[in-house]
C-alpha cells in the first residue's frame, strides 16, 4: 500500500502504466476500488492510497467500493 502524497505525479503515472498499481483506496474509510471510479477520483489526495492487487487491499482490511465494484460489494455486505 502506498500513499498518494508520497508519490510524484510522474512516478504514479509510470506505476499505473506498468501495472504496479491497479486499485485505489480511501485510507480513512477503508474502501478500495478501480482507478477509473468517479467516487475515488473525488477523494482528497491525503486520504488516497494505492494497491498492487485486490488481495493486498483485502489483507489491509479494506472493503470493495459500492459504486465501481457492485457485485463484490454485495458479497462483502452479505458476509457482515
C-alpha atoms as one frame of an Amber mdcrd trajectory, in Angstrom:
protein
   0.000   0.000   0.000   1.349   3.395  -0.971   0.167   6.878  -0.012  -0.696
   9.237  -2.869   1.119  12.092  -1.147   4.375  10.090  -1.167   4.400   9.616
  -4.955   5.304  12.243  -7.525   2.889  12.570 -10.469   5.474  11.083 -12.862
   6.169   8.063 -10.643   2.445   7.496 -10.118   1.701   7.555 -13.869   4.615
   5.217 -14.530   3.447   2.687 -11.926  -0.129   2.748 -13.226   1.033   2.234
 -16.831   3.349  -0.621 -15.859   0.593  -2.338 -13.867   2.314  -1.963 -10.493
  -0.733  -0.031  -9.249  -4.160  -1.456 -10.083  -6.503  -0.254  -7.317  -7.035
   2.892  -5.312  -8.449   3.270  -1.839  -9.578   5.696   0.820  -7.352   5.426
   3.887  -9.916   6.908   6.290 -12.974   4.981   5.070 -11.102   1.730   4.335
 -12.681   1.379   0.856 -10.871   0.240  -2.306 -11.942   0.378  -5.923 -10.988
   0.716  -9.551  -8.725   3.578 -10.620 -11.361   4.906 -13.044 -14.099   5.138
 -10.367 -15.684   8.583 -10.212 -16.134   8.264  -6.437 -12.447   7.561  -5.976
 -11.409  10.467  -8.171 -13.261  12.888  -5.859 -11.455  11.906  -2.646  -8.787
  14.084  -1.083  -5.209  13.226  -2.021  -4.169  12.883   1.614  -6.725  10.070
   2.037  -5.855   8.225  -1.193  -3.767   5.049  -1.170  -2.837   2.636  -3.947
  -2.645  -1.140  -4.074  -0.817  -3.560  -6.360  -3.656  -6.066  -6.171  -7.104
  -6.665  -4.789  -5.580  -9.223  -2.436  -3.341  -6.532  -0.934  -6.371  -4.268
  -0.322  -8.306  -7.074   1.377  -5.286  -8.023   3.511  -5.204  -4.403   4.729
  -8.890  -4.708   5.808 -10.358  -2.573   3.006 -13.835  -3.272   1.606 -14.944
  -3.065  -2.058 -16.434   0.156  -3.396 -20.204   0.062  -3.759 -20.033   2.263
  -6.856 -17.468   0.626  -9.169 -17.417  -2.904  -7.698 -21.115  -3.529  -7.049
 -21.028  -7.335  -7.240 -18.055  -7.652  -4.876 -19.567  -5.056  -2.561 -22.818
  -7.062  -2.349 -20.855 -10.217  -1.492 -18.935  -8.318   1.181 -22.146  -6.778
   2.575 -23.887 -10.173   2.791 -20.977 -11.571   4.847 -21.431  -8.892   7.502
